Amino acid sequence: MSLINKGNPLYGPAKLRCPRCHEGKLFKTPTFSYSQPFEMPERCSHCGLDYWPEPGFYYGAMFISYIFTGFFCISFVLALHWGLGWSTGASFGALIAICAIFFVYIFRLARAIWLSINVRYNPNAVDHDTTSTSNRYGNS
């Protein structure tokens, strides 16, 4: 049994799925694939949601990524330095290694969160007409 089920606002970002239908994938390659790590399809394969509604749409995701990364970095270094007694150099070295490994995941997570903030879940979302914009983002 999963802690986060479809319909939960955290499901889309946690699974990197479309926030409207919770079915379509947000990225073309698996999470830790470093082959085309930033490539997103134009639309959801299940409900037709436009993942690129306007130029510059994902600028907000940069702020989410920045806030998450900032708090993580401070917490990580403080935990290693004060909690475990590591030297400052070793703490920052470990931080750089962790950030290098998880950079793509943090980038993808920030985009998924930003898209989920702007699009509501609709369990009945099916691609009937992808040219209509009236209900694309959950608006009535």
N, C-alpha and C positions, 0 to 999 in steps of 0.2 A: 504494500500500500504506500503510495506516494504522499508526502506531506503537502505538496503543491499540485493541485489538480486543475484541469481545464476550468476556466471561468474565474480562477483566482488571478488578480492583476499581476502577480509575480510569475505566473506560468510562462508567459511569452518571453520575458527577459531570461528567466532561469534556463529555459530549454532552447533559447535563441530561435523562437518561432514567431510567426506572424501574430501581432497583438490582436487583430480583429477575429481571426478564425482559429488560432492556436494550432494550425495544421502545417502551413507552408513554411519552408526553411527561409531564414533571413540571409544566409550566406551560401555561396555555391560549393564551398569545400568544408570538410570537417573542422571542428574547433581548433585543434592543434596542428592543422596542416599549414605549413609555411609556403605552400604553393598557392598563389593568388589569395593571400589571407584577407584582403580588403574588398574583394569582389562580391557585390550583392546583385541579385537579379533585379530587373526593373519592377516586376510585379510579383505578388504572391501567386504561387502555382495553384492554390486551392480557391481563394476568394477574389483574386484579381486586385487586391489592394496595391496602390501605387506606392512603392517604397521610396520614390524620389518625387515627392509632391511639388517641390520648387527648388530652384538653385539655392544652395546655402542652407538647406533644411537641417543638416546635421551639425551646424555650428554649435547648437545647444549641447550636443553630445560631448563636445570638447570640454565644456564646463563640468559636466558630470564626471568625465574621466579625470579631469584635473582635481576635483574635490576628493574623489575616491582614492586616487593615487597619492595625493598629499597626506591624507589621514593615514593611509596604509603605511607610507614610508616613515612618517614620524613614529607611529606605533611600533613598527617593526624594529627600527633602530633603537628606540628606547627599551623595548623588551629584551633585545639582545645585549645592549650595552649595560643597562642597569639591572635587568632581571637575571641574566645569565652571566654577567661579568665579562663579556667579550670586549676586546679593545675597539676603539672607534673605527679604526681601519678595517678590522675584520667585520664589524657590523655593517659598514657601508659596502664592503665587498660582497657580502651575502645579499644585501639589498639590491645591488646592481645585477647580480646573477638571477635573483627572483624576478626582478622587473623585466629583464631580457627574456626570460622564459614565458612570462605571463602577459607580455605587451599586447600580443594579438588578441588574447582573450579579453583583456580589459577594454581594448578598442571596440570589440564586438559587443561586449556587455553594455558599454555606454551607449552605443547606437540602439541596441534593443530597448534599453530603458527609455531613451528619448522618444523613440517611436511609440512605446507603450504609454507614455505620458500624453501623447497627442492623439492616440487612436483607442477607442473603446472596444471591448470584446463584444462580439455578436455571434452567438452560437448558430444562428441561421444564415450566416454569411456564405453566399455562394456566388460565383461569378456569372451573373445573368447579363449584365451590361457594364463593361469596363469604361465606357465613355461617359456615363452619368457620374456627376460629382456630388449629387445631393445627399447620398447616403454613404459615400466612400469613407468618411471619417466618423461615422456613427451619428451624424446629424439627421434630424427628421425632416 
